[in-house]
C-alpha cells in the first residue's frame, strides 16, 4: 500500500535522509498496514528551501497564468 516511502521535495520523491520509518496503523483494527517515511530536521529544511524557490517562481507568474494553472489542477 505504501510503496513510495519518502517526502515529495523539489518535484520528486525522496527518502528520509536517515531512511527512518514509522508504522501506519489502521485505527479501526489497530493492524499495521504499512510504513511511512519519517522526516528529519534536514528533510524539513530541504522542503522549506524548495518551497521558498517555488514561491519566488509563483510570485513572478502573472495572475492570469496562475489562474490557468490552478484551473488545470
ABEGO torsion letter per residue (X at the ends): XBABBEBBBGGBBBBBAAGBBBBBBBAAAGBBAEBBBBBBAAAAAAAAAAAAAAAAAAAABBAAAAAAAAAAX
